Each structure stands twice: as C-alpha cells, then as structure tokens.
Amino acid sequence: MEMSYPRRRTRTVMVGQIAIGSEHPVVVQSMTTEHTRNVDAVVNQTVELWREGCEIVRVTAPTMGDAQAIGEIRAKLDALGCDVPLAADVHHDGSRIAVEVARHVDKVRINPGLFVFRKQRADSVDYTEEEHAAERAAIEEQLAPVIAACQAHGTAMRIGVNHGSLAQRMLVTYGDTPQGMVKSALEFIDICRKYDYHELVISLKASRVPVMLAAYRLMARTLDELGYDYPLHLGVTEAGDRDYARIKSAVGIGTLLAEGIGDTIRVSLSEPPANEIPVCYEILQGLGLRKTKTEFIACPSCGRTYFDLPTVLNQVRDATEHLAGIDIAVMGCIVNGPGEMADADYGYVGKGVGRIALYRGHEMVKTGIAEEDGVQELVALLKADGVWREPEEA
C-alpha cells in the first residue's frame, strides 16, 4: 500500500513553468558552480543539470556584471531549447543587483542577513525598539524596488535565511537560534505583504541538522499561525561530500518531508552539481513522493538463502532499472520473502538450492525455475503483463 504524507497546505508559486506548492510534486533544484560571467561554462553546466532532471537551476549574481551575464545565459539556453527556470542568488548590497536580475530570471533569492549592508557594532548591547524600527525601514527602502521589479516581470522571490549569516541585530536580540532565523525571514515577508507581493518561497538552512529541523518546524508553525501559506524550500547547507553528506541531507530533508513540511529541495554537495540530482530523487522516492526509477526491495540475505543475493540483485537491477514506477523484490527464501516484499509489483524469491519462484504481487505465478534462468523468466513475465519497455524507449 502506497503511503502518503499530509502536506502542509500552501499557495502555488510559479517559477517559470514550474509550480511550487502543496498541490504539486516536490520540486528538485541545484546550483551551478561556474563563475557566472563565464557564460558558456554556466550554460553547459545548466544543460547538464536539466538533462539529469533538475527542475530549477540557480546561478549566483554577486555583481552587476554577473546579473547582466545572466541575460546572456538565458538567451543561449533558450536557443538550445533548454527551458529550465533560472533562479539568481543575490547577497551583499542586493537591491541594485536584484532589480537588474529580476528581468532575466524566474526567481530571485535574497539573504536577509546580507541584503542590507551594515557596519558591525563593536558592542553587543541590546538594540532599542527605535533601532529595530530604523533597521526595518532601511530594509524596506532597499527591498521595495526589488518587489516592484519582481511584480513587473512576473518573478518569484526566495527569502533564504542562512544560520551562518544572520544579521548582527538578530544575533544580539535572539542569539544564534532558530527563533532568530524565523524573525529574520518574517521581517522580509511582512514587507512583501505590505506591497501585496506574495510570490514567495521561504528557506531557513543550516549546516547542522538539528538546527535546520528546529528552524523549519518553527517557521511552518509560525506561518500557519499567522495565516501565511508560503511554500518552503528545504536544504542542509554546506553538507560536504561523499556518503556522509548524502546521509546528512537525507536525514534533514527526509525528516521534514515525512512531517509534511517542504515543497522544493536542494541537496548541497561539495561535488559537481549534477551529483546532487540523484540524491534528491532518491530521498523523494524513498518517501514515496516521486517515482522516477524502479524501486528495488531486497532482503539482507541469511543462512536460508541458497543463491548469492547481491549478485542476483545486481543482475535484476541491470535488466530492469529503466522501468520507472515498478517495484521489484529480490528475496532470499520462501519463508519470509512473500510476506515481506512490501507490496512489490513483482518478486524474485528463492525456493531452495538452485531454484527460484516468480511472484506477481503476492501471487506465485511460476515456480521451480532454474536460478540461471531467473532473470530471463522475470523479463518474460514483465513482457507478458505488458509492462516491459526496451531501455532505449524508456
């Protein structure tokens, strides 16, 4: 039986032709690593991400020259038939750059901790209410033109708070806490609402999973209490590389998705960007939220198994991994196999020395098959049931 996770209800925010929100599949994102003014390199990397299945590609715009180069990037992508939506990252002194870049992209990402430049105070004395009000006024002065540009060009905005770059005022007032992250986002959200601009996606990323979880949970609860139905973008920032980065990302992103929190995700790896996309889809597939490949279910093997289960699993995978949307189980023995196949569509189950049985669901459809013929017989069953496609067709 397919599980489903009740999603936190949100509005739909369009990023180009991609819809973000609770009524739509969770969207997969990544980011280019080439210098933005190296236009051809960014175009090539974007096309590679798009072909891997990335649904929104982000590029950085640290300077006005980079913002203008994004216009060239968009034109070249369009000429290649690559219609993937682009988002632009704007950080320091963001207003002028964001206004320019809103003309060329489908979403602008701003970081509240860096958007308005402020010289660091030497002391850590609490800010007065007057000082808070003055800072909020300065933010509005810088943000209002960006909102107007986004409204004029149909551009969405991500208000992307990072735990590691909170403004000094937030650190002094709330400490290095999820509460400070939420308050930082809310100041920008409320200014957008003042100008009747609601094409917003919110993120609160941290490099430590417990902080990330606490921040997103608090943000979701606070938004719901306020009646603000904005989608959330999930990610564990600066996760690193290799297996640990993937596990860390899966723990953080997957936990929140299982709680119904989150509408778009990015796995941040210190690796080529295209490596991020399979991890995103594996997280979504593991939760049953997206089906983009064959789901393989397999037991760990034990003394009741009379064939080399890892080898057979690889043989089955090699033959059928292109059949997206089908669940196939490889189970070592008849004792527990049929009952533990997790409602797989098809099963390859050991029957004893040198013999296997094939199942359709929980129904055994053929038994006594020689082990060396098992994969071939499984493919024949899939063909007979009309679910087989040749790899080139898939």
Protein Blocks (a to p, Z undefined) as FASTA:
>chain_A
ZZdddddddddddehjbccdjkbccddddddfbdfklmmlmmmmmmmmmmnopabdcddd
fbfklmmmmmmmmmmmmmnopabdcddddfehkllmmmmmmmmmmbdcddfklmpgcddd
fblcdcdfklmmmmmmmmmmmmmmmmmmmmmnopacdddddfklccfklmmmnopafklm
mmmmmmmmmmmmmnopabbcdddddfbfklmmmmmmmmmmmmmmnopacdcddddehkbg
ajllmmmmmmmmmmmmmnopajbdcddddbdfklmmmmmmmmmmmnopaccbdcddddeb
iakbcbdfklmmmmmmmmmmmmghiacdddfbfklmmmmnoopabdcddfbehiacddeh
jbcfbghiafklmmmmmmmmmmmnopaccfklZZ
